[in-house]
């Protein structure tokens, strides 16, 4: 008969005595939602570490958000199952991205070497959450809002909420976009950031496309017009705030449209992960060449960190020069077309 070494026996004993699940829970753990107001979602989690417990609580909140979003989308008239899935996926991801920084800790306790954590998430719209943080008693005088931002859907909501135009700053830190006013910041969910991408043109300066919605694989081109002779530069702002330079300091005559791209070059629309994508194309008009070295060029390997997210810097340039923008939405190819293209007999 073989005998296990004494240290193996100790290992087995310790493994058996280490519980996979807690044996005791705080009284409040199973009444987590009692901590939340009507406009909040609470989640509780446990784990051997605080981070593990918070991760489980976040997942609980994310699942509750998914249930709420799916319910709202299903209530929309004639929503197909695919539309329900896409809208649910997008809204859930955008909201849970924000929960990483917007969660408030309610409770935390260690019981028998297990951590128990309760977190809550404020479901109020972005503008109302920001208003609660700022708690402005009056509107400051003499502030000038960025010319482009002031006409975007998000800033129209903000200005309506505050009843004044505040000089806010858009900043990207650690891959997350936030709006700052003074030292107060409010993180932007992906769907809120999309409200910063908006078509804008004036009678004297215009960037136009044939349509605003495309299907992946279609060719995209623009007409650019200026009442004054000078130069135009074209940039692309991705839906995550990454900016690439497509064309720099191209001469443009007065009162004559030029096509972009030209010279036989083509822009072909595409999607990522078979989901709709959103782009903002920006034309900046100047009377002399500008230094665009801060921005990465289209066609080169694009950095994925904050160095490539230059939308805030581009906004500053747009505030000093004439500009025009076009928002383009690219949708995936319908399944029937995709299937037909992949059929070897077709």
Residue, then its C-alpha position, 0 to 999 in steps of 0.5 A: x500500500x502506497x502512502x501519500x507524503x505528509x505535505x500532499x496530505x496537507x495540500x489535500x486537506x487545505x483544498x478541501x477546507x477552502x470553500x468555493x462559495x461563501x458559507x456566510x453572507x451579509x444581511x444586505x447582500x440579497x436585498x441589493x436593489x434596496x440601496x438604489x433610487x428609482x433612477x439607479x441600478x444596484x449590483x452586489x458581488x463577492x470574491x476572494x479579492x475586492x476586484x473580483x467582488x466588484x467585477x461580479x457586481x458590475x456584471x450584475x448591473x450590466x445584465x440589468x441594463x441589458x434587460x432594460x435596453x432589450x425591453x425598450x427596443x422591443x417596444x419600438x414599432x416593427x423592430x426586427x429580431x436583428x434590430x433588437x440584437x444590434x441596438x441591445x448590443x450597442x446600448x449595453x456595451x456603451x453603458x457598461x463601458x461607462x459603469x467602469x468609471x461611473x459606479x458608486x460604491x455603497x457597501x463593502x465588507x469582509x466575511x470569513x476572507x470573502x469580500x462582499x461589495x455593493x455598487x450602484x449606477x445612475x441611469x439618468x441621461x448624461x445631461x442630468x448626471x452632469x448637471x447634478x455634478x456641477x450643481x451650478x447656481x447661475x450661468x457664468x458670463x462671457x464664456x464662448x462655446x466651441x463653434x462646432x460643439x455648440x451645434x451638435x445634438x449632445x451640446x444642444x441637450x446640455x445647453x437646454x439642461x443648463x439654460x446657458x452655454x458653458x465652455x466645456x473641454x473634451x478630453x480623452x484619458x485612458x481610452x475614455x472620453x469625458x467632458x470637463x467643466x472646470x475640474x468636474x468631469x463626466x464620462x461619455x458613453x459611446x452613444x453619447x459620443x456619437x451625438x458629437x458627430x454631426x453634419x455642418x455646413x455654411x453657404x460659403x463652405x461645404x463638404x457634401x456627399x451623395x447620401x448620409x447612409x451607406x452599405x458596406x462595400x459602396x464607394x464614397x466620395x465628396x464634393x468640396x466648395x468654398x466661396x474663397x480661394x485657398x486650401x482645404x484639408x480633409x480628416x476622418x474622425x472615427x466613432x471612438x475619437x481617433x482622427x486620421x489625416x486624409x488630405x492636407x493643404x489641397x488648393x481649392x479655387x473660389x466658387x468651384x467644387x472639387x471632388x475628393x478623392x480624386x485622381x482615380x483614388x477610391x474610398x470604399x465603406x466598410x463595417x467592423x464586426x458586421x455592425x454599423x459604423x459612424x464616421x465624421x468627415x471634416x474639411x478645414x479651409x485655410x488661406x495658407x498651409x497648416x502643419x498637420x503633423x500631429x495627426x496620423x495619416x490614413x493608410x498608415x498603421x493607426x495607434x490605438x491609444x490616446x495619442x491617436x484620439x486627437x478629436x479635441x485638438x481637431x476641435x481647437x483647429x476648427x474653432x480657429x478656421x472655417x470648416x464643414x463636416x459630414x456624418x456618414x453611417x455605414x451599415x452591414x450588407x444585408x444577410x441575403x446579399x452576404x450569403x449570395x456573395x459567399x455562395x460558390x455557385x452564384 
